[in-house]
Amino acid sequence: MACGGCSGAAGRGCQVTRTIGRRKRTGSADVFDKRYQPIPRPDGSLLRDWNDPEILAADIRYVWSVTDCDGRLYVTPGYAVVNYFGRLLCAVPWPDVEMENPDYRYA
């Protein structure tokens, strides 16, 4: 079945239609820090804006988004745009299969 936006089959490399399942919300900020090693900015803070030059130049697998979900902050892999609070640039990339990565509690 084609997705209607391209000639590929939906779910197999199609860039137009992608079903996103519910991501696990497990993992603490300490586990996240140890596993992915966020890189501080020159002023010592970790949060970056969407237009930070280092974020824009980085491979997406090194970028995490801090999002607000029902009053709690979570870190999720890649570029989230809904309830976006800030971005983190990390020294260690997240694995290739994005949905296998859990969200981590940020605060």
C-alpha positions as CSV (number, residue, x, y, z in Angstrom):
1,M,0.0,0.0,0.0
2,A,1.5,3.4,-1.0
3,C,1.2,6.3,1.4
4,G,0.0,8.7,-1.3
5,G,2.9,11.1,-1.0
6,C,5.5,9.0,-2.7
7,S,5.9,5.8,-4.6
8,G,7.2,3.8,-1.6
9,A,5.2,1.6,0.6
10,A,4.1,3.2,3.9
11,G,6.3,2.2,6.8
12,R,9.3,1.1,4.6
13,G,11.5,4.1,4.0
14,C,8.6,6.4,3.2
15,Q,9.5,10.0,4.2
16,V,5.9,11.3,4.1
17,T,3.9,8.9,6.3
18,R,5.3,7.3,9.4
19,T,3.4,5.8,12.3
20,I,4.9,6.7,15.6
21,G,4.0,4.4,18.5
22,R,4.0,5.4,22.1
23,R,7.6,5.7,23.4
24,K,8.5,4.2,26.7
25,R,9.0,6.8,29.4
26,T,11.7,5.1,31.5
27,G,15.1,6.2,32.5
28,S,16.4,8.8,34.9
29,A,18.4,11.9,34.3
30,D,21.4,10.3,35.9
31,V,21.2,7.3,33.5
32,F,20.8,9.7,30.6
33,D,23.8,11.8,31.6
34,K,26.1,8.7,32.0
35,R,24.9,7.0,28.8
36,Y,24.9,10.0,26.4
37,Q,27.2,12.6,28.1
38,P,25.5,16.0,27.4
39,I,28.0,18.6,26.2
40,P,27.8,21.9,28.2
41,R,27.9,25.2,26.4
42,P,30.8,27.6,27.1
43,D,28.7,29.2,29.9
44,G,28.2,25.8,31.5
45,S,24.5,25.3,30.8
46,L,23.3,22.3,28.9
47,L,20.1,23.6,27.2
48,R,20.5,25.0,23.7
49,D,18.1,26.8,21.4
50,W,16.8,25.3,18.1
51,N,19.1,27.6,16.1
52,D,22.3,26.9,18.1
53,P,25.1,26.5,15.5
54,E,26.4,23.3,17.1
55,I,22.9,21.8,17.1
56,L,22.4,22.7,13.4
57,A,25.7,21.2,12.4
58,A,25.4,18.0,14.4
59,D,24.2,14.6,13.2
60,I,20.7,14.2,14.5
61,R,21.7,11.1,16.5
62,Y,23.7,13.4,18.9
63,V,20.7,15.7,19.5
64,W,18.0,15.3,22.1
65,S,15.0,17.5,22.8
66,V,13.7,18.5,26.2
67,T,9.9,18.4,26.1
68,D,7.1,19.2,28.6
69,C,4.6,16.5,29.1
70,D,1.9,17.2,31.6
71,G,4.2,19.4,33.7
72,R,7.1,17.0,33.7
73,L,10.2,17.4,31.6
74,Y,11.5,14.5,29.4
75,V,14.4,14.1,27.1
76,T,13.5,12.5,23.8
77,P,15.9,11.7,20.8
78,G,16.0,14.0,17.8
79,Y,14.1,17.2,17.0
80,A,10.8,17.3,18.9
81,V,8.7,20.4,17.9
82,V,5.6,19.9,20.2
83,N,6.0,21.1,23.8
84,Y,9.6,21.8,23.0
85,F,11.6,23.3,25.9
86,G,15.2,23.1,24.6
87,R,17.8,20.9,23.0
88,L,20.8,18.9,24.3
89,L,23.9,18.1,22.3
90,C,25.6,14.8,23.5
91,A,29.0,13.2,23.0
92,V,27.4,9.7,22.5
93,P,24.9,9.1,19.7
94,W,21.6,7.3,20.3
95,P,21.1,4.0,18.6
96,D,20.0,3.8,15.0
97,V,16.5,2.6,15.8
98,E,14.9,5.6,17.4
99,M,11.8,3.9,18.8
100,E,14.0,1.6,20.8
101,N,15.2,4.6,22.8
102,P,13.1,5.5,25.9
103,D,12.4,9.0,27.0
104,Y,14.3,10.0,30.1
105,R,13.0,12.1,33.0
106,Y,14.9,15.4,32.8
107,A,13.6,17.0,36.0
